[in-house]
Amino acid sequence: MVASLLAFTVVALILTVSPGPDTVIVLRTTVSSGRRAGFLAGLGVNLGCYVWGVATALGLTALLAASDVAYTAVRIAGVAYLVWLGVRALWNARRAVPAEATEATEATGVAEAAGGTGGPPVRALAIMRTGFITNLLNPKVGVIYMTLLPQFVPADVPVLPATLLLVTIHNLLGAAWFALVVLAASLMRRSLSRPVVRRRMEQLTGLVFIGFGVRLAAESG
């Protein structure tokens, strides 16, 4: 079991640092709403991973992958959500952002506390929900878990506890990665919050989200 855990940790680390919507949502939330909001978005992503992990242990992800209708439905929902996030970001980029204003932009589909300090508290559940939905509506996460996790579960170990342990390892790596992203973004937040830079960031993240949506739409089950 120890050898399996070590092997999985290496694979999970590679998956964790690979670019994807989860990292982008954490980065953008941090830049627009502050460090606390970035951590909350990452927590939402981790909760989504647990849902996929339980679904994998129960065989639900196998059913999802085997059903063209179910997989397509989840994929379309994921595409729509990513494109919506992208369009929201592009729309925000069109609006003038005064240097010292606290604008309630939609970093993750919810109201933000602009500047991260001195403003109204960020709605924790709403921020977490966006990270959760971003992860949960990406069917490729389920497919990866379905194909990857069973390979590291020994035959003599209960499937559900072992699967949750693997997901926990993945989430711990993810939490460490998100912490690096959040801390790096928060250190640069003063510069990134300048109106011109903020506008360019919104445009870039909007295009990235739309790009992820287009890529997801183009992928087959």
Buried (B, 14 or more C-beta within 10 A) or exposed (E): EEEBBEEBBEBBBEBBEEEBBBBBBBBBBBBBBBBBBBBBBBBBBBBBBBBBBBBBBEEBBBEBBEEEEBBEEBBBBBBEBBBBBBBBBBEBBEEEBEEEEBBBBBBBBBBBBBBBEEBEEBBBEBBBBBBBBBBBBBBBBBBBBBEBBBEBBEEEEEBBEBBBBBBBBBBBBBBEBBBEBBBEBBEEBEEBBEEEBBBEBBBBBBBBBBBBBBEBBEEEB
